[in-house]
């Protein structure tokens, strides 16, 4: 919903009903991930995409049908259907798309949800997408400290609230399966939870030219980027327009303070680009002892890498702790420029997140998209 939120909110403010189509599950090489959305507007407008162009025509027609019938529909598109090519999903994937009517009556919390998303406050929207007809489209909005709405069952509300807060903390969308009254091992009712967590953080240590390119790449990937360096002459906002903030502080002190304040989590990417032992060894010592982070990479040559490992071992780091670090940083793309290096770092982050091998797709067989390892 995030990608169509502005237009959806505008029609909602005017009290105009809109059909919202949301990808709630994907299988094999589906072109877009759960949460991708498309609107069919009150004047027949089409906004957004659920498949990158493959099935938009079919979803558009279904959206008009939902607006006319006022009944939500869960529809599957994919090559398992005999007429898959007729609707255009020729990529070999399968999409489950839930289409519902949205207006102030069906989704009274939308304005508050929209504000939370814009202000980067965590909120999740859980919608019943499969089950008894009288439950379809029922919704529970989940904040860290309260809920609004209902799925039609108090027991189910409690289960969805607890499971939803777990997904929200991880910043992940997900399909939840229950019995019709919230039984956790039951069957018969599916709830799609869309988590709108604040953007994940990327912390770049080292105010060098490579850091500027990495900061821009991080912003492009949706991270909230901080550049930190102890040298005020280099750590200036004008040198890092791609960063959300630039901090003048010793890297290890900054990271320790952020961790102590609870601002480092399993989605945080940490890029140590100083390749100067007086900066990078202390900050890596702090980072490698953190209970969790999403990614940790350190820049440097093979000689720098070997020297760094020796210094960290002398500081008491174990081999298991050292194995949490990607060093030298990035994938082997043959990168030379700061921009190319930033691409190689981003490629490694993506590969580790989704279980990719970093090989050429043209040289492998089987599905293009792997299942996330975590």
N, C-alpha and C positions, 0 to 999 in steps of 0.2 A: 504493500500500500504506500510505502514511503515515496516511491517514484511517481505517484500520481496524486499525492496528498494535496498539493496546492490547488489543482483544478477541482478535485473532489470537494475540498473545503469551500471553494467559491460557490459551487452548485448547492451544497448543503446549507450555506448561509442564506441562499435565496429560496430555500425550501423546495428545491426541485429534485425529484427522484432520479437516481442514477443507478445503472447496473455496474457493479464492481465484480470483475472476474479476477480470481487470484489462483496462482499455481500453488497447490497445497501438497503435492507429492510428485516426485520424478523418478523415473527408472531408466537405466542404461544411459545412452548419450542424449539426454534431454537438453535442449538449447538454453533453457533458463532455469534458475533455482527456485525452490519454494519461497513465496513472498512476492515474486514478480506479478505485476498487476496491470490490468487494462480496464478502462472505463468506456461505457456506452452512455453518452450524455443525453439530456432531455431533448435535444434537437437533432439527435442522430450522430453526434460527434463521436469519434473514436480517439482515445487518448491512452498512450502507453502500449505495452506489449507483453504478451505472455509466452511468446515462443520465438521472438526475433523474426517474425514474418510468416512462420510455417502455417499456423492454424488461426491467425487473426480473423480471417473471414468467417470461419465457422463459429468462433467465439462471439463475434459481433452479432451474428444472427441469434445465437443463444441469449445474448444480453437483451436484445429487443424482445425476445419471447418472455424472459423473466420479468421485464418491466410490464409487459401486457398481462401476464398470468399472475404476477405477484407471488410466485413460488420459487424459492431457491433451488438450484440444480447442481449436482456434482457430476461432471462429465469427464470421461477418459478419452484422450486422443493418442493414437500411436500406431505403430506398425503391426500390432496384434490385431487391428481391425482390418477387415477385408477391403475397406474403402479408404485406407490410410492415405494413399496418394491423392485421393479426391480432395481431402482437406489440406494436404500439403506437408504433413509431417514426415518427410522423407529421410530424416537424419538417423533413424533407427532408434529414437527414444520414445518414451511414453510419458505423457503429462496427465495428471489429475487436476482439473480446473473447477473451482467452486464459484458459481455465479449467483449473486444475491442483489436485491434492491437495497440501496442506501438512501435514507432521508432522515430528517430530524426525529421521526417517529421510530424508525427501525434501529437507529444508532444515535441515541441522544448524547452519548459521551464523546462524539467525534471531535467537537471543538476543543474539549479539554485534552483529549489524546493528541490532537494536532499541536496544541501549545506545548505539551510536554516534549514532543519530538523536536520541535523547533528550539526549545530551551535546553535540549540535550539532557532531559531528565528521564530516567528509565520508566518504561511502561510497556505492557504486553496486552495484546488483544487475542482472546481465545474464542473461537467460533465453532459451534457444532456443525460439521459438514456432512456427516453420515449418521443415520440412526432413525428413530421414529420420526414420522413426518412433522409432528407437532413440536419437535425439538430443533429441526433444521434452521440454521441461521441465528439461533439463540447465542448470546454473547456474554462473556465475562471479561471486564477490563481489569487488569491487575497492575497495581502499583506496589512498590516494596512494602508499604505500610497499610494498604487498604485495597478493597475491590469495589466494583460497581457492576450492576447488571446481574444476570443469572442464566444458567444453562437449563433451568427448569427443574433442578434437583439440588437440595441443600448438600447432600452427600457428594454429588458430583462437583458442585461448586468448590467444596473443600479440597477435593483431590486435584482439581484443575488449578486451584490457587497455589497449592504447595508445589506441584510439578512445574507450573508456569514460572514461579519465582526462581526455580533452579535453572530453567532455560534462559530466563531473563538475565540472571547473574553471569551466565556463560555467553550471552549475546547470540543465542542460536534460536532459529525457528525450528518447529518440530510438530509432527503428528502424534497425538496422544490417543491411546486406545483404552476404552473402559467398557464395563457393563452399563446397561441403560440407567442404572442408579448409582454409577460411580465406582462399581467394583473394579479394583485394580487389575485383577486377573480375568475379568469378564470380557465379553465380546458384544458387539452390537451397536457401539456408539463411538464415533471418531471425532476428535476435537483438534482443529488446526490452531496452533499457537504462533503468532507472529510477534517476535520480541524486538522492541525498539530500544535497544541499549545505547548509552552514549558511545560515540566512536571509540574504537580501541586506540591506545596510545603508541606512538613511536618516539623513543628518546634517542637522539643522535648525539654522541659525545665526540667533540673535536670540531672546532670551527674552521674547517678547511674547505677547499673547493669541492672535494668529493661530497662533503656533508651537505652543501647546497643542493647538489643534484639528488642526493638521497632524500632530503627533506621534500623536494618537489615531487619525487616519486611516491613518498609516503602519503602526501596530501592527495595525490591522484588516486591512490588505493583506498582512501577513506579514513586514514589515520589522523588523529590530532597530534601534530608533530611539535616536539620540543627539541631545540638545539642547545647544548650546554657546553661551556668551556670556561676555564679559569682565567683566560686572558681577555680583559675587557676591550683591548684594541681590535681583536678579531671577532668577538662575540657581540655583534651589533645587528639590529633588526634590518638595517639597510642591506647587509650582506646576505641575509637569508629571508627573502620575501616569501618563500614557500613554506616557512615555518609558522606555526600558530603563536609560538613564544620563543624568545631567546633568553637564556639564563646565564649570568656570569657567576660561576661557583666552581669549586673543585668537584670534578665528576663524582668521586666516591661519596663526598658529603651530600651532594644533591640526591643521588640515588638512595642513599641510606635514609635521608629525610622523607623522600617520597614513599619508600617502602614502609617506613614507620607510620606514615599518615594513611596507609591503606590504598595508595594510588597506583600500585603495581599489581597486576593480576595475570591470569592465564592468557590474556589476549595482548599483553604488552610486548612490543618489539623493541629490543635494545641493540643499537648499532654503535660499536666502539671503533672510531675511525682515527684516533689520535696517533696510533703506532709509535707512541713515546712511552717507555716503561713507567716514568714517574706519574703519568696520568692513567694509562690503561691498566696497569697491574692492580692498583688499589680499587678501581671501579669494577674490574672483573672479579676480584676477590669478593666484593660485596654482592655482585650480580649472581655469581655461581652458588652462593649460599642462600639465595632467596628460595622460599618454598615453591614458587611458581613464576613462570613468565611464558610468553608465547614464542619468543625467538631471541637468541643472543648470538651475535656475530661480531668478530673482531678482525679489523683490517691489518695487513702486514705481509711482508715477504716470508718465505720459508725460514729464513734465518731469524726474522723477528718472531715468527710463530714458535720456533724451538726455544728461543731465549725466554719468551713469555711463559711457555709451559714450565720451564725450569724455575723461574721466579715464583710462579703460582704454587708449584709443588713445595718450594721452600717456605711458602706462606702457610702450608698445611692443607692445601686442597687435595682431595683424593682423585683417583683416576675416574671414578664414576662422576664426580662433580665436574671434572674437566671435560668429560664426554658430552656435557650439555651445551658446550660452546661450539659454534661453527667458526673455525679458523684454519686457514685464511677464509675470509668471508666471501660468500657468493658462489654461483655456479660457474663452471668453466665454459664461458661463452666466447673467450678470446677478447674480452673487453679491454679497451685502452683508455678511452676518455672518461671523465667523471660521469657523464650521462650514461655511457655504456656500462660502466661499473654499477651505477644505480640500478640499471635493468637487471644485471646479474644477481644483485642482492635481492631485489624484489622477486626474481624468479626462484631463488632458493627458498625464500619465505613461503611462497605459494606452494612450491613442491613439498615442503615439510608439512604444511597445513593440510594438504589434500592427499598426501601419499604418492605424489608423482616422482618419477625417476629422473626427470630432466633430459630424457632422450628425445630424438626427433619423432613426432607423431607419424611421419611418413614411413618410419622404419619399424613400427610396432603394429601388432594385430590386436583385435578385440575392441572393447568400448573405449572411447576417447576419455570419458570422465570416470575417474576412479572414485570409490567411496572414501569419504574422509576417515582417516585412521582413528580419530578421537572426536 
